[in-house]
Amino acid sequence: MSDDPGSTRPSGGPPPPPPPGGPPPPPVGGSTVPPPPPMGAGVPPVPPPPSGAWQTAAEEPAPSGSKTGLIIGAVIAALVIIGVGAFFLTRGDDDDEASDDTAAEVTVAGTTAPQPSGELPPPTEEPDGLGDDAELNALANDCYDGDMEACDDLFRDSDLGSEYERYGDTCAGRQPEGTLVFCTVTFPD
């Protein structure tokens, strides 16, 4: 303990911390570099700019007659109206297309298939010699008799590349092979 009766510090111990607002303690190792001055100490204040000097954009008041914002808003509104109008004009209603029941033709993948007409043309190919499967032969006969769903079933249920598949694809010879159109679509009921 120290010789001072009011001291609680043991003798030879570290020095007490400095009082608040006082200088910081010297660094360990005895460096003699002075500490930096406190913030704001010894720095003169920046004077305001003289009147009539330049101003930043944030400080610059808007001219009283400025219509830039109004013009930009009007342009945006006009573009929105034009876009909405174009949308409704190009949606298209199919009223101006021909709607008679005559058979038209469409070309798909290099082949021409008749468009739906309401009338079922007669078959042009007999269901003979397609294979030995009794179930598929029954579908082929129904297809020949005008059951377009049986033609589509025959096409789907038969082996890829088989005569059954080809026969179902042509709707018993009513459309060319390879049209990629089901018989029930080309010849609806």
KAJOCOR-V836064 format. One record per residue. RES is the residue in three letters. OMEGA is omega in degrees with one decimal (NA if undefined). BURIAL is b if it has 16 or more other C-alpha atoms within 10 Angstrom, else e. D_CENTER is the distance of its C-alpha to the mean C-alpha in Angstrom with 2 decimals. Layout:
# KAJOCOR-V836064
((RES;OMEGA;BURIAL;D_CENTER) (RES;OMEGA;BURIAL;D_CENTER))
This chain:
# KAJOCOR-V836064
((MET;-178.0;e;79.00) (SER;-178.8;e;79.96) (ASP;-179.7;e;83.24) (ASP;-176.5;e;81.71) (PRO;-178.6;e;82.28) (GLY;-177.2;e;79.14) (SER;178.0;e;76.80) (THR;-177.7;e;74.70) (ARG;175.7;e;73.55) (PRO;-179.2;e;75.22) (SER;178.4;e;77.03) (GLY;179.9;e;75.28) (GLY;-179.6;e;71.75) (PRO;179.6;e;68.83) (PRO;179.9;e;69.27) (PRO;178.8;e;67.85) (PRO;-179.0;e;64.55) (PRO;177.2;e;65.05) (PRO;-179.3;e;65.20) (PRO;178.9;e;62.04) (GLY;-179.3;e;61.67) (GLY;-179.8;e;64.06) (PRO;178.3;e;63.53) (PRO;179.7;e;61.61) (PRO;178.6;e;63.80) (PRO;179.6;e;64.61) (PRO;178.2;e;62.41) (VAL;-179.1;e;63.82) (GLY;171.6;e;65.56) (GLY;178.1;e;67.25) (SER;-177.1;e;64.87) (THR;179.3;e;66.31) (VAL;-178.8;e;63.10) (PRO;179.7;e;63.02) (PRO;178.8;e;59.95) (PRO;179.3;e;57.66) (PRO;178.0;e;58.59) (PRO;-178.8;e;56.76) (MET;176.6;e;53.80) (GLY;-178.3;e;55.10) (ALA;175.0;e;58.62) (GLY;179.4;e;60.20) (VAL;-178.6;e;57.14) (PRO;178.6;e;57.96) (PRO;178.8;e;55.50) (VAL;-179.0;e;53.46) (PRO;177.2;e;55.10) (PRO;179.9;e;53.03) (PRO;178.1;e;52.55) (PRO;-178.5;e;55.29) (SER;-178.4;e;54.69) (GLY;178.8;e;53.03) (ALA;-178.5;e;51.22) (TRP;177.0;e;47.53) (GLN;176.5;e;44.87) (THR;-179.2;e;41.30) (ALA;-178.9;e;38.46) (ALA;-178.5;e;38.09) (GLU;-174.6;e;41.80) (GLU;178.8;e;41.98) (PRO;178.0;e;42.27) (ALA;176.6;e;40.28) (PRO;-173.9;e;42.55) (SER;-177.2;e;43.64) (GLY;-176.4;e;42.73) (SER;-179.9;e;39.25) (LYS;-178.2;e;36.80) (THR;179.7;e;33.91) (GLY;179.2;e;31.72) (LEU;179.9;e;32.71) (ILE;179.1;e;31.88) (ILE;178.3;e;28.39) (GLY;179.2;e;27.73) (ALA;178.6;e;29.15) (VAL;179.2;e;27.02) (ILE;179.1;e;23.76) (ALA;179.3;e;25.09) (ALA;178.4;e;26.06) (LEU;178.1;e;22.66) (VAL;-179.5;e;21.07) (ILE;178.6;e;23.88) (ILE;179.6;e;23.54) (GLY;178.9;e;19.81) (VAL;179.0;e;20.55) (GLY;178.8;e;23.58) (ALA;178.6;e;21.88) (PHE;-177.5;e;19.36) (PHE;179.0;e;22.38) (LEU;-177.3;e;24.46) (THR;177.6;e;22.11) (ARG;175.0;e;21.17) (GLY;167.2;e;24.37) (ASP;-170.0;e;26.93) (ASP;-178.4;e;28.75) (ASP;-176.5;e;32.19) (ASP;176.0;e;33.27) (GLU;179.6;e;32.92) (ALA;-177.8;e;36.09) (SER;177.7;e;36.64) (ASP;-174.7;e;39.98) (ASP;177.1;e;40.70) (THR;-177.6;e;41.84) (ALA;173.3;e;40.25) (ALA;179.6;e;37.94) (GLU;177.3;e;36.72) (VAL;-179.8;e;33.33) (THR;178.9;e;32.94) (VAL;176.5;e;30.62) (ALA;175.3;e;30.81) (GLY;177.4;e;34.13) (THR;-178.6;e;35.83) (THR;179.7;b;36.55) (ALA;176.7;b;36.11) (PRO;175.2;b;37.57) (GLN;178.2;b;35.30) (PRO;-176.3;b;36.04) (SER;-177.9;b;39.38) (GLY;178.9;e;40.91) (GLU;179.4;e;43.87) (LEU;177.8;e;44.17) (PRO;179.1;e;46.00) (PRO;178.1;e;48.67) (PRO;178.4;b;47.93) (THR;-177.6;e;49.05) (GLU;177.8;e;49.24) (GLU;179.5;e;51.43) (PRO;-177.7;b;50.06) (ASP;173.7;e;52.79) (GLY;-179.1;e;52.57) (LEU;-178.4;b;48.95) (GLY;-174.7;e;49.86) (ASP;-178.3;e;51.76) (ASP;-175.6;e;49.21) (ALA;-179.1;e;50.71) (GLU;179.6;e;47.46) (LEU;176.0;b;45.64) (ASN;178.1;b;48.81) (ALA;177.2;e;48.76) (LEU;179.5;b;45.16) (ALA;178.0;b;46.20) (ASN;177.4;b;49.18) (ASP;177.5;b;47.10) (CYS;178.6;b;44.65) (TYR;-178.8;b;47.69) (ASP;174.7;e;48.96) (GLY;178.0;b;45.79) (ASP;-174.9;b;43.61) (MET;175.5;b;40.18) (GLU;177.0;b;38.65) (ALA;176.8;b;41.28) (CYS;179.7;b;40.17) (ASP;177.4;b;36.55) (ASP;178.2;b;37.86) (LEU;179.0;b;40.13) (PHE;-177.3;b;37.31) (ARG;-172.8;e;35.15) (ASP;-175.8;e;38.10) (SER;178.6;b;39.91) (ASP;179.1;e;39.66) (LEU;178.2;e;37.38) (GLY;-178.4;e;39.51) (SER;175.8;e;42.40) (GLU;176.0;b;44.51) (TYR;-179.2;b;43.33) (GLU;180.0;b;39.69) (ARG;-178.9;b;40.73) (TYR;177.6;b;42.86) (GLY;179.3;b;40.15) (ASP;-177.9;b;37.65) (THR;-179.6;b;40.20) (CYS;-178.1;b;41.03) (ALA;177.3;b;44.68) (GLY;-178.5;b;44.60) (ARG;176.1;b;43.05) (GLN;-179.4;b;40.03) (PRO;177.4;b;39.62) (GLU;174.8;b;38.44) (GLY;-179.5;e;34.84) (THR;-177.0;b;33.26) (LEU;179.5;e;30.43) (VAL;178.1;b;31.24) (PHE;-179.7;b;32.85) (CYS;179.2;b;36.29) (THR;176.7;b;35.42) (VAL;-178.9;e;32.78) (THR;-177.6;b;35.18) (PHE;179.9;b;38.15) (PRO;179.9;e;37.20) (ASP;NA;e;40.10))
